[in-house]
Amino acid sequence: MNIFIDWSKVYDVAKSTSKEQFLQQTDSFSKIDDAAPVQKFIGYMEHYQKKILPSLLQSSQMNLTPEKFVNIVINSIKKDGKLMNAFQQNPQSLFASILFGAEIGLVPSDEIGELFLIPRNIRQDNNQYKLTVTPLIGYKGLVKIIMRNSEYSKIDAQVVYKGDKFKVSLGTNPKLEHSPKFEAERTAENITHAYAVVHMKSGANQFAVVTRNEIIAVRDRSKYPNDLYFNDAANPNRWMEKKCALIQLSKTLDKDFYGSKAIEFDGHLQGGAILTMENEQVKMIDATTIVKPSRLRNIYGTLNNL
C-alpha cells in the first residue's frame, strides 16, 4: 500500500518558508508506513475519508458524513486487538471490508450491529495463513437495507418453539398465525421455525418461514463455523435464526441497487469468498479461487470509477 503525503500541505510550507525551514518541517510530516500501527491505520482512514468515502456514502444515501463514518470505524477498530493484528497482516482485507460497508450503506461497528468485521485465519496464495477480515451483515443491517423502501412500515422476525400454536397457509390468500406459549420451555433445542414479516403502508404484508432443518442447512453451508446458532447463552435473542428467515424474505422484496448487492454478496462471503483491495478498488476473490489472485473480479462498478 502507498505512503500518503498531504502534498497541499507540502506546497503551502514551500511557499512560506526558506529552504532550511522547509526541510525541517517536512521532515516531521507523518509518513504512514513508518508510524505505529494505530497511527498508520488512522492515516489510511483519513486518506479514504478524503478520496473515496464521500462518493460511496453519497451513493448509498447513508446519513453520515465521511468524518463521522471514519471516527466510528477508528474507535471500533483500535480497541480490538485481533482486528489490529489483521490490519498488520492483511490490511487490504480490512480496508475492503470497511469500504464494502460504506458502499452498501452500513456502518462497520460491533456496537451498532449493522456490519461486523470478523478476523479469520485464512490461507493465502502462498499457502501461508494470515488473519484476514471478512464482513458479516447483521440482523440490524438487513432490517436497515430492507427499510430503505419507503413502501414498508415495519419488519418483524420471530422464532417458534415447541408448544406454540403456529399455522401457515399459502396459495392465493397467504396467512401466518403464531400464538406463543410462554410458559413452555423456550430454549434452543425447542426451536421449530423462524419467520419474518414485512408490513407495508398499504396494509398488505409479506412473510417467509424457515424450518429448523433449513436453518441448520444454512448454518452448515457456511464456510466458517458459527456457534451463535441455537445457542441459549451467546444468542438469547435468536438473531441468527431470525436472520435466516429475513434473508429468505429479502430475496423476494424490492430493494435498491446497493441492498440487492449486499444480500447477494452476503451469501458469497458466507460461502468463503473474501474481499481485498487492488489499486484502491474493492475486489472479491471467490471461495474456489482464493489461492489464485489472478482471477480477482470486480464486485462494484461504482468503485471502478474512483
Secondary structure, DSSP 8 states (H G I E B T S, - for coil): ------HHHHHHHHHHS-HHHHHHHHHTS--GGGS-HHHHHHHHHHHHHHHTHHHHHHHTT-SS-HHHHHHHHHHHHTT-HHHHHHHHH-HHHHHHHHHHHHHHT--B-TTTTSEEEEEEEEE-TTS-EEEEEEEEE-HHHHHHHHTTSTTEEEEEEEEEETTSEEEEE-TTS-EEEEE--TTS---GGGEEEEEEEEEETTS-EEEEEEEHHHHHHHHHHSSS--TTTT-TTT-TT-HHHHHHHHHHHHTTS---HHHHHHHHHHHHHHTT-EEEEETTEEEEE-GGGTT-GGG-EES-HHHHT-
